[in-house]
Amino acid sequence: MNPSSSKPEPTFEQAMERLEEIVSAMEGDRTPLEEMLVGYEEGMNLLHLCRQRIDSARKRVELITLQAERKASLTPFDPGENTPEAPEEKPKLATSPSRRRKADAEETNDDDIRLF
């Protein structure tokens, strides 16, 4: 909240929308100088607010990323450690490519070995 007023600060999206309104008004041909100065001052305050929100969001993303990197760590592989071994595959008979396609299409159980 802004200490100089009791009005709550706008959200980032509201501030950006108001900035666009100010820029549009300033680009017009008929804006009096005094209104342009008031709009410029308001725009600079909104710009400062938006930059603060972006910096805060960036720091938050960096913190979340850092925390995630600490949790996800790789451990080096040590073949001497007791690690669960992959189950051994059963040997398959060598077949020609055409017979292999036919056998693959007909295969319903991995435990069966088919010759033809």
N, CA, C and O atoms as CSV, one atom per row, in Angstrom:
chain,resi,resn,atom,element,x,y,z
A,1,MET,N,N,0.838,-1.181,0.000
A,1,MET,CA,C,0.000,0.000,0.000
A,1,MET,C,C,0.881,1.242,0.000
A,1,MET,O,O,1.909,1.268,0.677
A,2,ASN,N,N,0.506,2.239,-0.726
A,2,ASN,CA,C,1.241,3.487,-0.808
A,2,ASN,C,C,1.023,4.277,0.471
A,2,ASN,O,O,-0.127,4.539,0.824
A,3,PRO,N,N,2.096,4.675,1.196
A,3,PRO,CA,C,1.914,5.375,2.463
A,3,PRO,C,C,1.269,6.746,2.330
A,3,PRO,O,O,0.693,7.238,3.300
A,4,SER,N,N,1.343,7.383,1.161
A,4,SER,CA,C,0.787,8.722,1.015
A,4,SER,C,C,-0.714,8.717,0.733
A,4,SER,O,O,-1.350,9.771,0.756
A,5,SER,N,N,-1.294,7.528,0.463
A,5,SER,CA,C,-2.724,7.482,0.232
A,5,SER,C,C,-3.293,6.209,0.831
A,5,SER,O,O,-2.569,5.243,1.073
A,6,SER,N,N,-4.607,6.220,1.070
A,6,SER,CA,C,-5.252,5.043,1.637
A,6,SER,C,C,-5.744,4.101,0.545
A,6,SER,O,O,-6.251,3.019,0.838
A,7,LYS,N,N,-5.599,4.503,-0.694
A,7,LYS,CA,C,-6.021,3.695,-1.830
A,7,LYS,C,C,-4.997,2.579,-2.072
A,7,LYS,O,O,-3.798,2.851,-2.127
A,8,PRO,N,N,-5.455,1.321,-2.217
A,8,PRO,CA,C,-4.500,0.240,-2.435
A,8,PRO,C,C,-3.811,0.367,-3.793
A,8,PRO,O,O,-4.369,0.917,-4.743
A,9,GLU,N,N,-2.578,-0.159,-3.860
A,9,GLU,CA,C,-1.832,-0.118,-5.118
A,9,GLU,C,C,-2.512,-1.011,-6.147
A,9,GLU,O,O,-3.091,-2.039,-5.796
A,10,PRO,N,N,-2.442,-0.623,-7.401
A,10,PRO,CA,C,-3.047,-1.454,-8.452
A,10,PRO,C,C,-2.228,-2.719,-8.668
A,10,PRO,O,O,-1.047,-2.771,-8.326
A,11,THR,N,N,-2.859,-3.728,-9.233
A,11,THR,CA,C,-2.134,-4.928,-9.626
A,11,THR,C,C,-1.231,-4.574,-10.796
A,11,THR,O,O,-1.335,-3.488,-11.367
A,12,PHE,N,N,-0.354,-5.487,-11.146
A,12,PHE,CA,C,0.533,-5.263,-12.288
A,12,PHE,C,C,-0.282,-5.013,-13.555
A,12,PHE,O,O,0.008,-4.100,-14.329
A,13,GLU,N,N,-1.298,-5.839,-13.748
A,13,GLU,CA,C,-2.126,-5.722,-14.946
A,13,GLU,C,C,-2.879,-4.389,-14.975
A,13,GLU,O,O,-2.988,-3.757,-16.026
A,14,GLN,N,N,-3.391,-3.970,-13.833
A,14,GLN,CA,C,-4.094,-2.683,-13.766
A,14,GLN,C,C,-3.140,-1.526,-14.050
A,14,GLN,O,O,-3.495,-0.569,-14.738
A,15,ALA,N,N,-1.930,-1.625,-13.516
A,15,ALA,CA,C,-0.935,-0.569,-13.742
A,15,ALA,C,C,-0.563,-0.490,-15.220
A,15,ALA,O,O,-0.436,0.603,-15.772
A,16,MET,N,N,-0.390,-1.635,-15.856
A,16,MET,CA,C,-0.052,-1.640,-17.283
A,16,MET,C,C,-1.196,-1.062,-18.120
A,16,MET,O,O,-0.965,-0.313,-19.069
A,17,GLU,N,N,-2.408,-1.413,-17.764
A,17,GLU,CA,C,-3.567,-0.881,-18.482
A,17,GLU,C,C,-3.638,0.644,-18.337
A,17,GLU,O,O,-3.897,1.357,-19.307
A,18,ARG,N,N,-3.408,1.128,-17.128
A,18,ARG,CA,C,-3.443,2.585,-16.899
A,18,ARG,C,C,-2.309,3.275,-17.649
A,18,ARG,O,O,-2.493,4.371,-18.178
A,19,LEU,N,N,-1.138,2.642,-17.699
A,19,LEU,CA,C,-0.024,3.213,-18.461
A,19,LEU,C,C,-0.387,3.350,-19.935
A,19,LEU,O,O,-0.075,4.362,-20.561
A,20,GLU,N,N,-1.044,2.337,-20.487
A,20,GLU,CA,C,-1.472,2.408,-21.880
A,20,GLU,C,C,-2.460,3.553,-22.097
A,20,GLU,O,O,-2.409,4.235,-23.121
A,21,GLU,N,N,-3.354,3.761,-21.138
A,21,GLU,CA,C,-4.309,4.878,-21.237
A,21,GLU,C,C,-3.583,6.213,-21.222
A,21,GLU,O,O,-3.913,7.114,-21.994
A,22,ILE,N,N,-2.598,6.342,-20.348
A,22,ILE,CA,C,-1.841,7.594,-20.241
A,22,ILE,C,C,-1.087,7.871,-21.534
A,22,ILE,O,O,-1.091,8.995,-22.036
A,23,VAL,N,N,-0.438,6.840,-22.069
A,23,VAL,CA,C,0.322,7.007,-23.320
A,23,VAL,C,C,-0.613,7.409,-24.454
A,23,VAL,O,O,-0.290,8.296,-25.244
A,24,SER,N,N,-1.769,6.759,-24.533
A,24,SER,CA,C,-2.734,7.106,-25.584
A,24,SER,C,C,-3.181,8.560,-25.464
A,24,SER,O,O,-3.282,9.269,-26.465
A,25,ALA,N,N,-3.445,8.996,-24.243
A,25,ALA,CA,C,-3.873,10.383,-24.029
A,25,ALA,C,C,-2.768,11.361,-24.393
A,25,ALA,O,O,-3.037,12.421,-24.959
A,26,MET,N,N,-1.518,11.013,-24.072
A,26,MET,CA,C,-0.399,11.910,-24.355
A,26,MET,C,C,-0.100,11.977,-25.852
A,26,MET,O,O,0.411,12.985,-26.341
A,27,GLU,N,N,-0.414,10.917,-26.568
A,27,GLU,CA,C,-0.175,10.914,-28.009
A,27,GLU,C,C,-1.216,11.749,-28.750
A,27,GLU,O,O,-1.016,12.108,-29.911
A,28,GLY,N,N,-2.324,12.055,-28.080
A,28,GLY,CA,C,-3.364,12.884,-28.693
A,28,GLY,C,C,-2.874,14.309,-28.901
A,28,GLY,O,O,-1.948,14.765,-28.230
A,29,ASP,N,N,-3.500,14.996,-29.825
A,29,ASP,CA,C,-3.081,16.352,-30.183
A,29,ASP,C,C,-3.578,17.413,-29.211
A,29,ASP,O,O,-2.981,18.486,-29.133
A,30,ARG,N,N,-4.634,17.155,-28.480
A,30,ARG,CA,C,-5.317,18.200,-27.729
A,30,ARG,C,C,-5.153,18.120,-26.206
A,30,ARG,O,O,-5.959,18.703,-25.481
A,31,THR,N,N,-4.131,17.414,-25.704
A,31,THR,CA,C,-3.944,17.316,-24.256
A,31,THR,C,C,-3.206,18.566,-23.763
A,31,THR,O,O,-2.121,18.875,-24.255
A,32,PRO,N,N,-3.790,19.291,-22.790
A,32,PRO,CA,C,-3.109,20.457,-22.233
A,32,PRO,C,C,-1.803,20.055,-21.537
A,32,PRO,O,O,-1.663,18.941,-21.032
A,33,LEU,N,N,-0.881,20.971,-21.529
A,33,LEU,CA,C,0.443,20.723,-20.958
A,33,LEU,C,C,0.363,20.257,-19.508
A,33,LEU,O,O,1.047,19.306,-19.128
A,34,GLU,N,N,-0.449,20.904,-18.705
A,34,GLU,CA,C,-0.554,20.547,-17.281
A,34,GLU,C,C,-1.054,19.113,-17.112
A,34,GLU,O,O,-0.557,18.378,-16.258
A,35,GLU,N,N,-2.034,18.713,-17.924
A,35,GLU,CA,C,-2.539,17.333,-17.852
A,35,GLU,C,C,-1.464,16.343,-18.286
A,35,GLU,O,O,-1.360,15.243,-17.743
A,36,MET,N,N,-0.665,16.751,-19.277
A,36,MET,CA,C,0.420,15.881,-19.712
A,36,MET,C,C,1.439,15.673,-18.600
A,36,MET,O,O,1.947,14.566,-18.420
A,37,LEU,N,N,1.736,16.721,-17.863
A,37,LEU,CA,C,2.695,16.606,-16.760
A,37,LEU,C,C,2.152,15.715,-15.640
A,37,LEU,O,O,2.887,14.905,-15.075
A,38,VAL,N,N,0.874,15.866,-15.324
A,38,VAL,CA,C,0.244,15.031,-14.303
A,38,VAL,C,C,0.242,13.571,-14.774
A,38,VAL,O,O,0.548,12.661,-14.004
A,39,GLY,N,N,-0.100,13.367,-16.018
A,39,GLY,CA,C,-0.095,12.017,-16.581
A,39,GLY,C,C,1.297,11.422,-16.614
A,39,GLY,O,O,1.478,10.235,-16.343
A,40,TYR,N,N,2.287,12.247,-16.947
A,40,TYR,CA,C,3.668,11.782,-16.979
A,40,TYR,C,C,4.117,11.341,-15.595
A,40,TYR,O,O,4.737,10.288,-15.440
A,41,GLU,N,N,3.806,12.141,-14.601
A,41,GLU,CA,C,4.180,11.806,-13.217
A,41,GLU,C,C,3.498,10.505,-12.782
A,41,GLU,O,O,4.141,9.634,-12.196
A,42,GLU,N,N,2.211,10.373,-13.064
A,42,GLU,CA,C,1.490,9.155,-12.719
A,42,GLU,C,C,2.096,7.955,-13.463
A,42,GLU,O,O,2.273,6.878,-12.895
A,43,GLY,N,N,2.401,8.167,-14.717
A,43,GLY,CA,C,3.000,7.098,-15.516
A,43,GLY,C,C,4.346,6.646,-14.972
A,43,GLY,O,O,4.635,5.450,-14.940
A,44,MET,N,N,5.168,7.596,-14.545
A,44,MET,CA,C,6.472,7.244,-13.974
A,44,MET,C,C,6.309,6.453,-12.678
A,44,MET,O,O,7.062,5.512,-12.425
A,45,ASN,N,N,5.334,6.831,-11.862
A,45,ASN,CA,C,5.059,6.090,-10.621
A,45,ASN,C,C,4.583,4.671,-10.935
A,45,ASN,O,O,4.995,3.707,-10.290
A,46,LEU,N,N,3.710,4.562,-11.938
A,46,LEU,CA,C,3.223,3.239,-12.335
A,46,LEU,C,C,4.349,2.389,-12.933
A,46,LEU,O,O,4.423,1.183,-12.696
A,47,LEU,N,N,5.210,3.027,-13.703
A,47,LEU,CA,C,6.347,2.325,-14.288
A,47,LEU,C,C,7.268,1.780,-13.189
A,47,LEU,O,O,7.741,0.646,-13.267
A,48,HIS,N,N,7.507,2.593,-12.183
A,48,HIS,CA,C,8.333,2.172,-11.043
A,48,HIS,C,C,7.685,0.977,-10.338
A,48,HIS,O,O,8.361,0.010,-9.989
A,49,LEU,N,N,6.374,1.056,-10.135
A,49,LEU,CA,C,5.633,-0.032,-9.499
A,49,LEU,C,C,5.746,-1.318,-10.328
A,49,LEU,O,O,5.988,-2.392,-9.778
A,50,CYS,N,N,5.571,-1.208,-11.642
A,50,CYS,CA,C,5.661,-2.377,-12.518
A,50,CYS,C,C,7.048,-2.993,-12.481
A,50,CYS,O,O,7.182,-4.216,-12.439
A,51,ARG,N,N,8.073,-2.169,-12.494
A,51,ARG,CA,C,9.448,-2.684,-12.432
A,51,ARG,C,C,9.706,-3.408,-11.115
A,51,ARG,O,O,10.371,-4.443,-11.092
A,52,GLN,N,N,9.179,-2.865,-10.020
A,52,GLN,CA,C,9.327,-3.535,-8.722
A,52,GLN,C,C,8.653,-4.905,-8.749
A,52,GLN,O,O,9.212,-5.891,-8.270
A,53,ARG,N,N,7.452,-4.953,-9.313
A,53,ARG,CA,C,6.721,-6.225,-9.370
A,53,ARG,C,C,7.452,-7.238,-10.252
A,53,ARG,O,O,7.508,-8.422,-9.922
A,54,ILE,N,N,8.008,-6.779,-11.363
A,54,ILE,CA,C,8.758,-7.684,-12.249
A,54,ILE,C,C,10.009,-8.193,-11.544
A,54,ILE,O,O,10.307,-9.386,-11.597
A,55,ASP,N,N,10.747,-7.293,-10.881
A,55,ASP,CA,C,11.950,-7.708,-10.146
A,55,ASP,C,C,11.598,-8.709,-9.047
A,55,ASP,O,O,12.313,-9.691,-8.846
A,56,SER,N,N,10.513,-8.462,-8.347
A,56,SER,CA,C,10.078,-9.366,-7.296
A,56,SER,C,C,9.716,-10.736,-7.875
A,56,SER,O,O,10.082,-11.770,-7.315
A,57,ALA,N,N,9.007,-10.735,-8.983
A,57,ALA,CA,C,8.628,-11.995,-9.633
A,57,ALA,C,C,9.872,-12.742,-10.116
A,57,ALA,O,O,9.957,-13.962,-9.974
A,58,ARG,N,N,10.829,-12.020,-10.681
A,58,ARG,CA,C,12.062,-12.637,-11.164
A,58,ARG,C,C,12.820,-13.292,-10.007
A,58,ARG,O,O,13.294,-14.422,-10.128
A,59,LYS,N,N,12.931,-12.578,-8.890
A,59,LYS,CA,C,13.627,-13.134,-7.725
A,59,LYS,C,C,12.903,-14.363,-7.191
A,59,LYS,O,O,13.538,-15.327,-6.764
A,60,ARG,N,N,11.601,-14.326,-7.217
A,60,ARG,CA,C,10.819,-15.467,-6.741
A,60,ARG,C,C,11.035,-16.689,-7.636
A,60,ARG,O,O,11.192,-17.806,-7.143
A,61,VAL,N,N,11.043,-16.468,-8.956
A,61,VAL,CA,C,11.296,-17.559,-9.902
A,61,VAL,C,C,12.701,-18.118,-9.686
A,61,VAL,O,O,12.886,-19.335,-9.686
A,62,GLU,N,N,13.683,-17.252,-9.503
A,62,GLU,CA,C,15.052,-17.704,-9.262
A,62,GLU,C,C,15.136,-18.530,-7.983
A,62,GLU,O,O,15.834,-19.544,-7.951
A,63,LEU,N,N,14.442,-18.119,-6.940
A,63,LEU,CA,C,14.440,-18.849,-5.682
A,63,LEU,C,C,13.793,-20.217,-5.852
A,63,LEU,O,O,14.315,-21.219,-5.362
A,64,ILE,N,N,12.662,-20.263,-6.540
A,64,ILE,CA,C,11.983,-21.538,-6.780
A,64,ILE,C,C,12.879,-22.465,-7.591
A,64,ILE,O,O,12.970,-23.656,-7.295
A,65,THR,N,N,13.541,-21.927,-8.610
A,65,THR,CA,C,14.442,-22.716,-9.440
A,65,THR,C,C,15.616,-23.237,-8.623
A,65,THR,O,O,15.999,-24.400,-8.751
A,66,LEU,N,N,16.181,-22.389,-7.796
A,66,LEU,CA,C,17.304,-22.790,-6.952
A,66,LEU,C,C,16.883,-23.901,-5.997
A,66,LEU,O,O,17.616,-24.874,-5.822
A,67,GLN,N,N,15.723,-23.768,-5.383
A,67,GLN,CA,C,15.230,-24.803,-4.474
A,67,GLN,C,C,14.999,-26.110,-5.211
A,67,GLN,O,O,15.303,-27.181,-4.686
A,68,ALA,N,N,14.469,-26.035,-6.411
A,68,ALA,CA,C,14.217,-27.247,-7.197
A,68,ALA,C,C,15.530,-27.911,-7.592
A,68,ALA,O,O,15.613,-29.139,-7.605
A,69,GLU,N,N,16.547,-27.136,-7.912
A,69,GLU,CA,C,17.837,-27.695,-8.294
A,69,GLU,C,C,18.507,-28.385,-7.111
A,69,GLU,O,O,19.207,-29.380,-7.295
A,70,ARG,N,N,18.308,-27.882,-5.931
A,70,ARG,CA,C,18.898,-28.511,-4.747
A,70,ARG,C,C,18.231,-29.845,-4.447
A,70,ARG,O,O,18.894,-30.779,-3.995
A,71,LYS,N,N,16.942,-29.947,-4.688
A,71,LYS,CA,C,16.213,-31.178,-4.411
A,71,LYS,C,C,16.533,-32.249,-5.432
A,71,LYS,O,O,16.655,-33.424,-5.089
A,72,ALA,N,N,16.668,-31.851,-6.677
A,72,ALA,CA,C,16.930,-32.811,-7.744
A,72,ALA,C,C,18.429,-32.868,-7.986
A,72,ALA,O,O,18.989,-32.039,-8.703
A,73,SER,N,N,19.072,-33.862,-7.375
A,73,SER,CA,C,20.506,-33.986,-7.564
A,73,SER,C,C,20.826,-35.364,-8.117
A,73,SER,O,O,20.137,-36.342,-7.825
A,74,LEU,N,N,21.862,-35.425,-8.906
A,74,LEU,CA,C,22.295,-36.682,-9.490
A,74,LEU,C,C,23.340,-37.309,-8.579
A,74,LEU,O,O,24.205,-36.612,-8.047
A,75,THR,N,N,23.262,-38.601,-8.402
A,75,THR,CA,C,24.276,-39.307,-7.639
A,75,THR,C,C,25.136,-40.078,-8.623
A,75,THR,O,O,24.621,-40.670,-9.572
A,76,PRO,N,N,26.429,-40.074,-8.405
A,76,PRO,CA,C,27.302,-40.786,-9.338
A,76,PRO,C,C,27.047,-42.292,-9.282
A,76,PRO,O,O,26.709,-42.840,-8.233
A,77,PHE,N,N,27.214,-42.942,-10.417
A,77,PHE,CA,C,27.007,-44.381,-10.515
A,77,PHE,C,C,28.218,-45.099,-9.950
A,77,PHE,O,O,29.354,-44.809,-10.323
A,78,ASP,N,N,27.969,-46.034,-9.050
A,78,ASP,CA,C,29.022,-46.862,-8.487
A,78,ASP,C,C,28.651,-48.312,-8.726
A,78,ASP,O,O,27.722,-48.818,-8.096
A,79,PRO,N,N,29.362,-49.002,-9.631
A,79,PRO,CA,C,28.983,-50.380,-9.951
A,79,PRO,C,C,29.145,-51.330,-8.770
A,79,PRO,O,O,28.602,-52.434,-8.797
A,80,GLY,N,N,29.882,-50.924,-7.732
A,80,GLY,CA,C,30.074,-51.789,-6.570
A,80,GLY,C,C,28.918,-51.742,-5.588
A,80,GLY,O,O,28.821,-52.594,-4.705
A,81,GLU,N,N,28.041,-50.759,-5.728
A,81,GLU,CA,C,26.918,-50.631,-4.804
A,81,GLU,C,C,25.875,-51.696,-5.077
A,81,GLU,O,O,25.777,-52.216,-6.189
A,82,ASN,N,N,25.098,-52.014,-4.058
A,82,ASN,CA,C,23.987,-52.946,-4.223
A,82,ASN,C,C,22.825,-52.204,-4.837
A,82,ASN,O,O,22.077,-51.508,-4.151
A,83,THR,N,N,22.686,-52.361,-6.136
A,83,THR,CA,C,21.571,-51.742,-6.838
A,83,THR,C,C,20.724,-52.836,-7.436
A,83,THR,O,O,21.252,-53.875,-7.832
A,84,PRO,N,N,19.429,-52.631,-7.514
A,84,PRO,CA,C,18.592,-53.671,-8.123
A,84,PRO,C,C,18.987,-53.866,-9.575
A,84,PRO,O,O,19.120,-52.915,-10.345
A,85,GLU,N,N,19.170,-55.138,-9.924
A,85,GLU,CA,C,19.579,-55.441,-11.285
A,85,GLU,C,C,18.362,-55.582,-12.174
A,85,GLU,O,O,17.277,-55.951,-11.725
A,86,ALA,N,N,18.564,-55.282,-13.437
A,86,ALA,CA,C,17.487,-55.434,-14.412
A,86,ALA,C,C,17.263,-56.914,-14.656
A,86,ALA,O,O,18.228,-57.679,-14.688
A,87,PRO,N,N,16.025,-57.340,-14.828
A,87,PRO,CA,C,15.772,-58.752,-15.091
A,87,PRO,C,C,16.408,-59.162,-16.410
A,87,PRO,O,O,16.430,-58.414,-17.387
A,88,GLU,N,N,16.923,-60.383,-16.391
A,88,GLU,CA,C,17.569,-60.879,-17.608
A,88,GLU,C,C,16.526,-61.156,-18.672
A,88,GLU,O,O,15.431,-61.642,-18.387
A,89,GLU,N,N,16.888,-60.837,-19.900
A,89,GLU,CA,C,15.991,-61.123,-21.010
A,89,GLU,C,C,16.219,-62.544,-21.473
A,89,GLU,O,O,17.346,-63.040,-21.462
A,90,LYS,N,N,15.164,-63.185,-21.874
A,90,LYS,CA,C,15.272,-64.536,-22.411
A,90,LYS,C,C,15.803,-64.440,-23.828
A,90,LYS,O,O,15.397,-63.559,-24.587
A,91,PRO,N,N,16.695,-65.327,-24.187
A,91,PRO,CA,C,17.232,-65.284,-25.553
A,91,PRO,C,C,16.145,-65.629,-26.564
A,91,PRO,O,O,15.298,-66.490,-26.330
A,92,LYS,N,N,16.197,-64.937,-27.685
A,92,LYS,CA,C,15.248,-65.199,-28.766
A,92,LYS,C,C,15.999,-65.802,-29.930
A,92,LYS,O,O,17.170,-65.499,-30.160
A,93,LEU,N,N,15.329,-66.639,-30.642
A,93,LEU,CA,C,15.935,-67.240,-31.809
A,93,LEU,C,C,16.033,-66.225,-32.929
A,93,LEU,O,O,15.140,-65.397,-33.108
A,94,ALA,N,N,17.107,-66.289,-33.672
A,94,ALA,CA,C,17.288,-65.376,-34.797
A,94,ALA,C,C,16.344,-65.777,-35.918
A,94,ALA,O,O,16.232,-66.953,-36.264
A,95,THR,N,N,15.676,-64.796,-36.471
A,95,THR,CA,C,14.765,-65.060,-37.574
A,95,THR,C,C,14.982,-64.027,-38.652
A,95,THR,O,O,15.569,-62.972,-38.411
A,96,SER,N,N,14.509,-64.333,-39.832
A,96,SER,CA,C,14.614,-63.379,-40.930
A,96,SER,C,C,13.675,-62.209,-40.642
A,96,SER,O,O,12.738,-62.359,-39.858
A,97,PRO,N,N,13.908,-61.040,-41.262
A,97,PRO,CA,C,13.053,-59.878,-41.000
A,97,PRO,C,C,11.584,-60.133,-41.288
A,97,PRO,O,O,10.727,-59.657,-40.543
A,98,SER,N,N,11.265,-60.875,-42.353
A,98,SER,CA,C,9.855,-61.118,-42.662
A,98,SER,C,C,9.231,-62.047,-41.632
A,98,SER,O,O,8.083,-61.843,-41.236
A,99,ARG,N,N,9.956,-63.050,-41.197
A,99,ARG,CA,C,9.435,-63.950,-40.165
A,99,ARG,C,C,9.349,-63.211,-38.828
A,99,ARG,O,O,8.434,-63.459,-38.043
A,100,ARG,N,N,10.294,-62.309,-38.563
A,100,ARG,CA,C,10.284,-61.553,-37.308
A,100,ARG,C,C,9.032,-60.687,-37.228
A,100,ARG,O,O,8.401,-60.617,-36.173
A,101,ARG,N,N,8.657,-60.015,-38.344
A,101,ARG,CA,C,7.453,-59.190,-38.344
A,101,ARG,C,C,6.221,-60.041,-38.099
A,101,ARG,O,O,5.325,-59.658,-37.347
A,102,LYS,N,N,6.186,-61.217,-38.750
A,102,LYS,CA,C,5.049,-62.114,-38.583
A,102,LYS,C,C,4.996,-62.619,-37.143
A,102,LYS,O,O,3.921,-62.672,-36.545
A,103,ALA,N,N,6.133,-62.985,-36.591
A,103,ALA,CA,C,6.181,-63.473,-35.215
A,103,ALA,C,C,5.783,-62.383,-34.237
A,103,ALA,O,O,5.061,-62.645,-33.276
A,104,ASP,N,N,6.254,-61.143,-34.474
A,104,ASP,CA,C,5.888,-60.022,-33.591
A,104,ASP,C,C,4.392,-59.774,-33.627
A,104,ASP,O,O,3.787,-59.486,-32.595
A,105,ALA,N,N,3.790,-59.882,-34.797
A,105,ALA,CA,C,2.355,-59.642,-34.930
A,105,ALA,C,C,1.547,-60.735,-34.253
A,105,ALA,O,O,0.481,-60.467,-33.700
A,106,GLU,N,N,2.047,-61.974,-34.292
A,106,GLU,CA,C,1.310,-63.097,-33.709
A,106,GLU,C,C,1.596,-63.278,-32.224
A,106,GLU,O,O,0.843,-63.962,-31.531
A,107,GLU,N,N,2.665,-62.679,-31.731
A,107,GLU,CA,C,3.086,-62.906,-30.350
A,107,GLU,C,C,2.078,-62.326,-29.374
A,107,GLU,O,O,1.733,-61.146,-29.436
A,108,THR,N,N,1.611,-63.183,-28.469
A,108,THR,CA,C,0.661,-62.732,-27.460
A,108,THR,C,C,1.240,-62.854,-26.069
A,108,THR,O,O,0.740,-62.211,-25.147
A,109,ASN,N,N,2.276,-63.655,-25.881
A,109,ASN,CA,C,2.879,-63.846,-24.574
A,109,ASN,C,C,4.391,-63.774,-24.741
A,109,ASN,O,O,4.950,-64.453,-25.602
A,110,ASP,N,N,5.053,-62.967,-23.933
A,110,ASP,CA,C,6.493,-62.803,-24.051
A,110,ASP,C,C,7.256,-64.076,-23.689
A,110,ASP,O,O,8.407,-64.241,-24.093
A,111,ASP,N,N,6.625,-64.982,-22.929
A,111,ASP,CA,C,7.293,-66.194,-22.500
A,111,ASP,C,C,7.366,-67.241,-23.610
A,111,ASP,O,O,8.178,-68.163,-23.523
A,112,ASP,N,N,6.539,-67.125,-24.654
A,112,ASP,CA,C,6.518,-68.083,-25.738
A,112,ASP,C,C,7.623,-67.778,-26.731
A,112,ASP,O,O,7.852,-66.621,-27.087
A,113,ILE,N,N,8.301,-68.814,-27.173
A,113,ILE,CA,C,9.288,-68.654,-28.237
A,113,ILE,C,C,8.713,-69.377,-29.458
A,113,ILE,O,O,8.418,-70.571,-29.408
A,114,ARG,N,N,8.567,-68.652,-30.520
A,114,ARG,CA,C,7.992,-69.207,-31.728
A,114,ARG,C,C,9.066,-69.383,-32.784
A,114,ARG,O,O,9.937,-68.527,-32.944
A,115,LEU,N,N,9.006,-70.461,-33.481
A,115,LEU,CA,C,9.964,-70.717,-34.545
A,115,LEU,C,C,9.473,-70.194,-35.875
A,115,LEU,O,O,10.276,-69.754,-36.698
A,116,PHE,N,N,8.174,-70.230,-36.106
A,116,PHE,CA,C,7.611,-69.779,-37.383
A,116,PHE,C,C,6.462,-68.858,-37.142
A,116,PHE,O,O,5.852,-68.369,-38.093
